[in-house]
């Protein structure tokens, strides 16, 4: 049985597994991203529930240009969370998480201007972002509670969501 471990920076890994992983949870959701085998590149994932927050509270996270774009957005709360998930997913993939300076990542454009970023549809009121610095196909799998908790279930018995290349 493989055990979940964490390195000194808090990055998760599975004992005996050669694939990089990333974990996140928010509200009603917990997600895990699994990267390709035998790669030195990590993978990062972040899921966040969209809630109203003051952009002024994020001076240490977003540049002045980013904060201005968030304020101008049709839905500032959604735009702030979208940009947050980009930064957090990228920093997780780098293996630093928020130990690194999020101001060093500029989020502009449709996918945040960060190559390797992909937003996946999860549920209304949430942003789910995956960052993979390598070309990968990403699929969103939503197993049922029975599949997650049931004993003896077939491993490939799941409901696949959309699949996209990044």
Secondary structure by P-SEA (a helix, b strand, c coil): cbbbbbccccccccccccbbbbbbccccbbbbbbccccccbbbbbbbbcccccccccccccccaaaaaaaaacccaaaaaaaaaaaaaaaaaaaccccccccccccccccccccccbbbbbccccbbbbbbbccbbbbbbbbbccccccccccccccccccccccc
